[in-house]
Amino acid sequence: MRGPVALVVGALLALTAGCADDVGPATRAVPVTATVSASGGDLTLQPSWPKDGQAALSVDGVRTPLTSGTAKPTPTASVAKVMTAYVFLKAKPLATGASGPSFTISAEEAARSADRMRRSESLTPVTAGESFTQRRALEALMVVSANNIAHEIARWVDGGDAAFVARMNRTARELGMTNTTYTDPSGFDPATVSTAADQVKLFGAAMRDPGFASIAGVPSYTDSARATKSNGNSLLGHDGVVAGKTGFTTPAGANLVFAAERQINGRKHLIIGAVMSQHRGKTAAAAISESEKLLTSLGKP
């Protein structure tokens, strides 16, 4: 990725984009035009924002994203696992292509599987004493959104959820995520909240970690029963999308954070985006659809 870029927002964007003290949705009767000043020259963007919820995007990891809609913190659902993965990798760095150290599933977590299934949590089959390499655990976390692995990562890193969640929140503050609060490592708890702008900051930071970038783009995961499941982000590998993480719960609605390549003014740029709080349907499909429209409005891959 290229170096930081500065963001210059026109008057129309100032009137319609979300800001820290927004309390309701912004008006989006017309597209928002923004000028991004980069090392290669100014870029004019006209994002096609979702009509509801909130969204944000940045070009080549800009620290202050373009935003639309309310900036009120909203439940993240499984998008929280981006921070879980990022913190895991900061605690135990993983080289690209390496498997990393191995960890063991606890008897306590294995015994919780039935309860997690009754609550309709996403998970991967585990047995007490089963060995997971760091890479396999991260793939289960990011590809099939395994809540049980999120909680085991918390135990492996910090001995349990409380200390790990405290680490997640410290990391959020370090990244300038001022509208984010983590209360669990999986995002199943609706008290884990954030904004699209904060999630763009996080995903941009995470994508600078080669280990994270390689895992966030994995298309499928094979569990211990040899069942292969596709990544929930159906945009992955299409239309320039190179990485992402979906999330859905009833309180959160549909959420998606993503990274995609785009040709703008004849140059390739990495776009980091987030679409959150899309309350249509009972899957992440609404956020995926709105993200696809947003990306299309920015140009071709």
N, C-alpha and C positions, 0 to 999 in steps of 0.2 A: 504494500500500500504506500501511497505517497504521503508526504508530510501533511501537517495540519493545514486546513483551509479556513479562511475567515468568512463569516456569514453576513451578508448585507441584505436586509429585508425591506422591500418597498412599502409604501403607505397602505396598499391594499392588504398585504400580509399582516401588518401591524393591527389592522382592524379585525381580521378574521382568525388569526392564529391563536392557539391556547397560550396562556401564560400562567405563572405560578399561583396567582390568586383568582383564576377563573372559577366560577361556581356553576356554570351551565354550559350547554353546547353552543359553539360558535355558529354564526350564520354562514352558509356555504352556497348561496344562490348562484355564484359565478366562480370559476376556477381561480385559485390563488396563484399569482405570479411572483416569483422570488428570483433575485439575482445572487448567485453564489460567486464570490471572488476567489479564484484559485490560482495556483502558480502558473497554470497554462492559459489563463485568461478568464474573463467572466463567463458564467454559465447561466442561462435563463431557463428556469424550470416552471412548469405549469402543472403541479400535481393534481390528479383527480382524487380528492379526498373522499373517504366514506361519508355518507349522509348522517350517520349516527356514531355514537361512541367517540373514540379518540384515535389519533394516528400521529406518527412522527417519522421523519426520515433525515438522514444526513448523507453527505457526499464525502467519500474517502475519510470517514471517521471524524468529521467536524464535531467539536465538543458541544456546540449549541444547536440542537436539531431544529429543523422546520417542524412546526406542529399544527394540528388542527383539532378542533373539538375541545371539550372540557379537559382541564389538567387536574381534575379531582382524582385522587388515588382510587383505584378500582381493583377488585380481586384479580390476581395474576393467573390463577389455576396453574397448570404445569409449566408455564413460562418461567416460574420460579426456579425450575431445574437448571436454567442457564447459570444462575448464581451458584447453585450447588456444584455444578461441574466446574465452574471457574474457581471457586474456593478450593475444591479438591485438587485441581491442577496447580494452584498457587502453593498449596501445602506439600504436594508431591508432584513436581514437574514430570511431564511425560514427553519423551522425544517422539517425533513423527515416525510412525511405523513400529514403535516399541510396544511391548505388552505391559510393561511396568510391573510393580510388585503384585503379589497375590494376597487376597484377603479371604476370610472365611465367614460364611453366613452363620449367624447366631441361632441357637435353638429357639430363643424368644421371638425373633423375627419370623422364622419358619412357622412357628405356631400361630402367628397373627394372620396368616394367609386367608383363612376362612373368613375372619372378621373383615378384612380388607375387601374381599370379594362381595360380601353382603352389603358393604357401603358403596359398591360399584367403583372402587378405586382401580386405577390402572396398575398392573403389576406383571412380573414375570415369574414363572414357577421357580421356587427355591426349596432346598432341603437343608436341614441343619448340618453344618460341617462342609457344605459345598464350597468349592474354591472358585473365586472370581478374580481374574487379573484386573488391574486397574482399567485397562482398555475395554475389556468385556463389560465391566460394571458401567463405564461411561456410555457405551453403546446401548446397553439396556436402559439407562437413564434417559438418553436423548432420542433414541429411535422409537422404543415402545413406551416411553414415559413411565417407567416402573417406579411406583411410589415406595415399594419395599426396598429397592436398591437405594433410593434417596435417603431413607432412614438408616440403612446400613452404612452408607458413606459417612453420615454424621457420626456414627459410632466409631468407624475406622479412624476418622480424623481426630475427633475430639472426645470420644467416649460416650457420646449421646447427643440428643437433639438440642438441649439447652445451650451448651457451650458452642455447638456448631452454628446454631441460629445467631448467637451473639457475634460470632465471626462473620457470618453473612451480613449482618447489619453494620459492623465496622467497615467491611469492604465496601458496602453501598455508600457510606459516608465518604470514604476515601475517593470514590469515583464521582462524587458530587451528586449522588442520587438522593436529593433532598425530600422527595415525595414518595419514598419507598420504605415499607416496614415488612420485614420477614418474621413470621411466627412459627414456621415449620419449613423443613427442607424440600417438601414435595409440591407445595402450593395447593394442596387439597383443603387446607384451612382457609376460609374466606377472609380471615383477618390478615393474611399475607396479601399486601396491596402495593401497587406501584402505578406509574403512568407510562404512557407510550414513550414520552421523551426520556424518562429515566431508563427504560429498557433499551432504547437505542444507544444510550451511553454505555450500558453494560455490554451489549452485544458487540459494539465496536471494540471495546477493550478485550473481550473474550476472543474475538477473531484475530487479534494480534498474537495470540498464543497458538503456535503451529499444531500443538496437540489437540486443542479444542477445535480448531478449524477443520482438522481431518476427521474428527468424530461427528461434528455437527452437520457434515455432508454425507454421512453413511446412509445408503438407501434402504437397508433392511437389517434385521437382527434374527439370529437363530438361537432359540432357547435350549435348555438342557434336554428337553424332550424332542429336539431336532425339528421343532416347528419354526418355520420362517415367517416373520411378520414384516410388512412393509412400513417404512417411515410414514407417520401420520401426515407429514407435510407433502402433499401431492404435487406441489410446485417444484420440489427438489429435483435438480437435474434438467429442468425445463426453463425456457425463457430466461436463461442467464442466472437462475437461482442456484447458489452454491452451498447454502447452509440455512438452517432455521430451526425453530422449535415452536410447536403448537401447544395450545392449552384450551381446555374446556371444562367448566363446571356450570351448573345452573346459576349460581350467584355471579360468576365471572362472565358468562357468555363465552363467545369464541374469541381467542387471542392468537396472534402469530407474530413472532419476530423473525427477521430474515436478513440474509445478505445476498446481493445480486449484482452482477456486472452489467453496466450499461454504457453504450456509446453516446456521448454527449459532445456536440461540437467537434466530432471526429476523433475524440479521445476516449479511451476506456476508463471508467470510474467504478469504484465499488460503492454501492448504495447499501446502507444499513437502514432497515425500516421496522416499524412496529404498528400493528393494527390491533386495537383492544376494544373490549366491551361491545361486541357485536351480538345482540340478543335475537338472532333468528336461527331457528333450528336447534338441534340437540347434539351437535358436533362442532368441530372447529371449522367446518366448511365455509361459514359466512366470512370469517376472518381471512381464509385463504382466497376466497373470491374477491374480496375488497383489496387485498394485497396485490392480486394479479392486475386489477384495474389500475391501481396506483402505479405499479411498475410500468405498465403499458404506456401510461401518460408521460413517463420520463424518457422514453426512447426505446431503441432496439438493443438487444444484448450485443 
